[in-house]
């Protein structure tokens, strides 16, 4: 090794035993160097659609963070926040909490009004009149309110049970995918196999139906027929397959782009389409994180005008994808728009199929 750097591997000529200060200085250099690249790359990614993949395929890469490293980092942050924000809990009902809060506020308001009126009474006779007025005018309203919200009267109980049954029926129709059998016709695999053997060969279940029935029996045994808990676990398992779903969708969408730009296959080989999509996925992660943040502020602060900003963020994401295609592939507005629509149509049906496939995978593996 001659000089400060090795002419073969690029290793810096330093002492094998570094000092503590040397370790600290190298650590901060690497962190600030990475941060500088990350933020400058992110800035170009957001404000200049299609610029970074164009720079990459033209060989200007040293000043930007590598797309693979950036994808791994951004996807990890995105899914960490996503799983923190979105959880599934079918046992909690916000409706009960809202009704209880309304009842409490209404009762406090009426009690306060009555106490204020009594405080302004001049004598016992006025107080008696106020009490009588509240009994005649306010009490029927209060009972009606309690019947609708507080749950302290027989009338409420009847209304509440009707609402509860209606809500449960709605949830069942929305989330019951019949993975488990509420009737539990077969309580064991042996019982099911015995029933199948008793049938003529032509009326027995096929291979897929047998696998589904075995899984149904297993889930019934595991959850004791409790579909709420089962659906919670299933959906959590399903959402945790999203990173793998995106990983599979990327080469598939790159293949679609390869077909759309097949006449430019010399200029845009398959790997360049993948690079373009990696940057597009990274931007989508950032765009959705901004949207999720605005949505949380919207719900917590109840500022309606934030809804407009949310819509703008989502619309910019759509415009960004179109603009990135036009910039990267260099075609006119008409051709780019047509190919953009075709790509999104194909991607939509592909993602539906992938969702179904991954959901079935989650059903048989969770």
C-alpha positions in Angstrom: 0.0 0.0 0.0 1.6 3.3 -1.2 0.2 6.6 0.0 -3.0 7.1 1.9 -5.2 4.8 -0.2 -4.8 1.3 -1.6 -4.7 1.4 -5.4 -6.4 -2.0 -5.6 -9.2 -2.0 -3.0 -9.5 1.6 -2.0 -8.8 0.9 1.7 -7.6 3.9 3.7 -4.0 3.5 5.1 -4.7 3.8 8.8 -3.3 2.2 11.9 -4.9 -1.2 12.7 -5.4 0.0 16.3 -7.5 3.1 16.2 -7.9 5.6 19.0 -11.3 6.4 20.7 -11.3 9.8 19.0 -10.7 8.2 15.6 -13.7 5.9 16.1 -15.9 8.8 17.2 -14.9 11.0 14.3 -15.5 8.2 11.7 -18.9 7.5 13.3 -20.0 11.1 13.0 -18.6 11.4 9.5 -20.5 8.3 8.3 -23.8 9.5 10.0 -23.6 13.1 8.6 -22.5 11.8 5.2 -25.4 9.4 5.1 -27.9 12.1 6.3 -26.6 14.6 3.7 -27.2 12.1 0.9 -30.5 11.0 2.2 -32.1 14.5 2.6 -30.7 15.8 -0.7 -31.9 12.6 -2.5 -35.3 12.9 -0.9 -35.6 16.6 -2.0 -35.0 15.7 -5.6 -37.3 12.7 -5.3 -40.2 14.8 -4.2 -39.9 18.0 -6.3 -38.5 16.5 -9.5 -40.5 13.5 -10.7 -38.4 11.0 -12.8 -35.1 12.9 -12.3 -33.4 10.4 -10.0 -34.0 7.3 -12.1 -32.8 9.2 -15.1 -29.6 10.2 -13.3 -29.1 6.6 -12.2 -29.3 5.0 -15.6 -27.0 7.7 -17.0 -24.3 6.9 -14.4 -24.5 9.9 -12.2 -24.9 8.1 -8.9 -22.2 9.1 -6.4 -24.0 12.2 -5.1 -27.3 10.4 -4.4 -28.2 7.6 -2.0 -28.5 4.2 -3.6 -32.1 3.4 -4.5 -32.0 -0.1 -2.9 -30.7 1.3 0.4 -33.2 4.1 0.3 -36.1 1.7 -0.5 -35.1 -0.6 2.5 -34.9 2.4 4.9 -38.1 4.2 3.7 -40.2 1.0 3.6 -39.0 0.0 7.1 -40.1 3.5 8.4 -43.3 3.4 6.5 -44.5 0.0 7.8 -43.3 0.7 11.3 -45.6 3.8 11.4 -48.3 2.0 9.4 -48.6 -0.9 11.9 -48.5 1.6 14.8 -51.4 3.6 13.4 -53.6 0.8 12.2 -54.6 -2.0 14.5 -57.6 -4.3 14.6 -59.7 -4.6 17.7 -63.2 -6.0 17.3 -64.0 -6.1 21.1 -64.0 -2.3 21.6 -67.0 -0.4 20.4 -66.7 3.4 20.0 -70.5 3.7 19.8 -70.9 2.8 23.4 -68.3 5.3 24.5 -69.9 8.1 22.5 -73.4 7.4 23.8 -72.1 7.4 27.4 -70.3 10.7 26.9 -73.4 12.3 25.4 -75.5 11.1 28.3 -73.0 12.4 30.8 -72.8 15.8 29.2 -76.6 16.2 28.9 -77.2 15.3 32.5 -74.5 17.7 33.7 -76.0 20.5 31.6 -79.5 20.0 32.9 -78.3 19.6 36.5 -76.3 22.8 36.1 -79.3 24.7 34.7 -81.5 23.5 37.6 -78.9 24.5 40.2 -78.5 27.9 38.7 -82.3 28.5 38.7 -82.5 27.4 42.4 -79.6 29.6 43.3 -81.5 32.6 41.9 -84.7 31.7 43.8 -85.8 34.4 46.3 -87.6 32.1 48.8 -88.7 28.5 49.3 -91.9 29.1 47.3 -89.8 30.0 44.2 -87.6 26.9 44.8 -90.7 24.7 44.9 -92.0 26.3 41.6 -88.6 25.6 39.9 -88.6 22.0 41.1 -92.1 21.5 39.9 -91.2 23.1 36.5 -88.3 20.7 36.0 -90.4 17.8 37.0 -93.1 18.7 34.5 -91.0 20.0 31.6 -87.4 18.7 31.9 -87.8 15.2 33.5 -89.7 13.7 30.5 -87.0 15.0 28.2 -84.3 13.6 30.5 -85.9 10.2 30.6 -86.1 10.2 26.8 -82.5 11.2 26.5 -81.4 8.5 29.0 -83.4 5.9 27.1 -81.6 6.9 23.9 -78.1 7.2 25.4 -77.4 6.4 29.0 -78.9 2.9 29.3 -80.7 3.4 32.6 -84.2 2.6 31.5 -86.1 -0.3 30.1 -86.9 1.7 27.0 -83.2 2.1 26.4 -82.4 -1.5 26.9 -84.9 -2.5 24.2 -83.5 0.2 21.8 -79.9 -0.7 22.6 -80.4 -4.4 22.0 -82.0 -3.7 18.6 -79.1 -1.4 17.7 -76.6 -4.0 18.9 -78.1 -6.8 16.9 -78.2 -4.6 13.8 -74.6 -3.6 14.3 -73.4 -7.2 14.9 -75.3 -8.3 11.8 -73.7 -5.5 9.7 -70.2 -6.5 11.0 -70.9 -10.2 10.4 -71.9 -9.5 6.8 -68.9 -7.3 6.3 -66.2 -9.5 7.9 -67.5 -13.0 8.1 -65.6 -14.9 5.4 -66.9 -18.3 6.6 -63.5 -19.6 7.6 -65.0 -21.1 10.6 -68.4 -22.8 10.8 -70.7 -21.4 13.5 -72.7 -24.6 13.5 -69.6 -26.7 13.9 -71.0 -29.6 12.0 -67.7 -31.5 12.3 -65.8 -31.2 15.6 -62.8 -33.2 14.5 -60.9 -34.3 11.5 -61.7 -37.9 12.2 -65.4 -37.1 12.3 -65.2 -35.3 9.0 -63.2 -38.1 7.3 -65.6 -40.7 8.6 -68.5 -38.8 7.1 -66.6 -38.5 3.8 -65.9 -42.2 3.6 -69.6 -42.9 4.1 -70.5 -40.9 0.9 -70.2 -42.3 -2.6 -66.9 -41.4 -4.3 -68.7 -39.0 -6.7 -70.2 -36.9 -3.8 -67.1 -36.5 -1.7 -65.3 -33.2 -1.3 -62.4 -32.5 -3.7 -58.8 -31.8 -2.6 -59.4 -28.1 -2.1 -62.6 -28.5 -0.2 -61.0 -31.0 2.1 -58.1 -28.7 2.9 -60.6 -25.9 3.6 -62.7 -28.1 5.9 -59.6 -29.3 7.8 -58.5 -25.7 8.3 -62.1 -24.8 9.4 -62.1 -27.5 12.0 -58.6 -26.5 13.2 -59.6 -22.9 13.6 -62.9 -23.8 15.4 -60.8 -25.8 17.9 -58.3 -23.0 18.3 -60.7 -20.1 18.8 -63.7 -22.1 20.0 -65.9 -20.6 17.3 -65.1 -17.0 18.3 -64.9 -15.3 14.9 -64.1 -11.8 16.3 -60.8 -12.9 17.8 -60.1 -15.1 14.8 -60.7 -12.2 12.3 -58.5 -9.9 14.4 -55.6 -12.4 14.3 -56.2 -13.1 10.6 -56.2 -9.5 9.5 -53.1 -8.7 11.6 -51.4 -11.6 9.8 -52.6 -10.4 6.5 -51.4 -6.8 6.9 -48.0 -8.1 7.9 -47.7 -9.7 4.4 -47.9 -6.2 2.7 -44.1 -5.8 2.5 -43.8 -9.1 0.7 -46.8 -8.2 -1.6 -45.0 -5.0 -2.6 -41.8 -6.9 -3.2 -43.6 -9.3 -5.6 -45.6 -6.5 -7.3 -42.4 -4.5 -8.3 -41.0 -7.0 -10.8 -44.5 -7.6 -12.1 -45.1 -3.9 -12.8 -41.6 -3.7 -14.3 -42.7 -6.4 -16.7 -45.8 -4.3 -17.7 -43.5 -1.3 -18.3 -41.3 -3.5 -20.4 -44.3 -4.4 -22.6 -45.4 -0.8 -22.9 -42.0 0.4 -23.9 -40.9 -2.7 -25.9 -39.8 -0.6 -28.9 -37.2 1.1 -26.7 -35.8 -2.1 -25.3 -32.3 -1.2 -26.2 -32.6 2.2 -24.4 -34.7 0.8 -21.5 -33.8 -2.8 -20.6 -35.8 -4.6 -17.9 -33.7 -3.5 -15.0 -34.2 0.2 -15.8 -37.9 -0.2 -15.4 -37.3 -1.8 -11.9 -35.1 1.2 -10.9 -37.8 3.6 -12.0 -40.4 1.7 -9.9 -38.2 1.6 -6.9 -38.0 5.4 -6.8 -41.7 5.6 -7.4 -42.4 3.2 -4.5 -40.2 5.3 -2.3 -42.1 8.5 -3.2 -45.3 6.6 -2.5 -44.2 5.7 1.0 -43.4 9.4 1.7 -46.6 10.6 0.2 -48.7 8.2 2.2 -46.9 9.0 5.4 -47.7 12.7 4.9 -51.3 11.7 4.2 -51.5 9.6 7.4 -50.1 12.4 9.5 -52.6 14.9 8.1 -55.4 12.4 8.6 -54.5 12.0 12.2 -54.5 15.8 12.7 -57.8 16.0 10.9 -59.4 13.5 13.2 -57.9 14.7 16.5 -58.4 18.5 15.9 -61.5 18.2 13.7 -60.2 20.9 11.3 -62.2 20.4 8.2 -59.9 22.4 6.0 -57.2 19.7 6.5 -59.3 17.4 4.4 -58.6 19.6 1.4 -54.9 19.3 1.9 -55.3 15.5 2.3 -57.0 15.4 -1.1 -54.2 17.5 -2.7 -51.6 15.2 -1.3 -53.3 12.1 -2.8 -53.9 13.9 -6.2 -50.2 15.0 -6.3 -49.3 11.3 -5.9 -51.2 10.5 -9.0 -49.9 13.4 -10.9 -46.3 12.6 -9.7 -46.5 9.1 -11.2 -47.6 10.4 -14.6 -45.0 13.2 -14.6 -42.3 10.7 -13.6 -43.2 8.4 -16.5 -43.1 11.3 -19.0 -39.8 12.6 -17.7 -38.0 9.3 -17.5 -39.2 7.8 -20.8 -39.2 11.0 -22.7 -42.5 10.6 -24.6 -45.2 13.1 -25.3 -48.2 13.9 -23.1 -50.7 11.8 -25.1 -48.6 8.6 -25.3 -47.6 8.9 -21.7 -51.1 9.4 -20.5 -52.4 6.4 -22.5 -49.6 4.2 -21.2 -50.1 5.6 -17.7 -53.8 4.6 -17.8 -53.0 1.1 -19.2 -50.3 0.5 -16.5 -52.7 1.5 -13.7 -55.5 -0.7 -15.1 -53.1 -3.7 -15.2 -51.7 -2.8 -11.8 -55.2 -2.5 -10.3 -56.3 -6.0 -11.3 -52.9 -7.4 -10.4 -53.0 -6.0 -6.9 -56.5 -7.4 -6.5 -55.3 -10.9 -7.5 -52.2 -10.5 -5.2 -54.4 -9.4 -2.3 -56.6 -12.5 -2.7 -53.6 -14.8 -3.0 -51.9 -13.3 0.1 -55.2 -13.4 2.0 -55.6 -17.1 1.3 -52.0 -17.6 2.3 -52.7 -15.8 5.6 -55.8 -18.0 6.1 -53.9 -21.2 5.9 -50.8 -20.0 7.7 -51.9 -17.8 10.6 
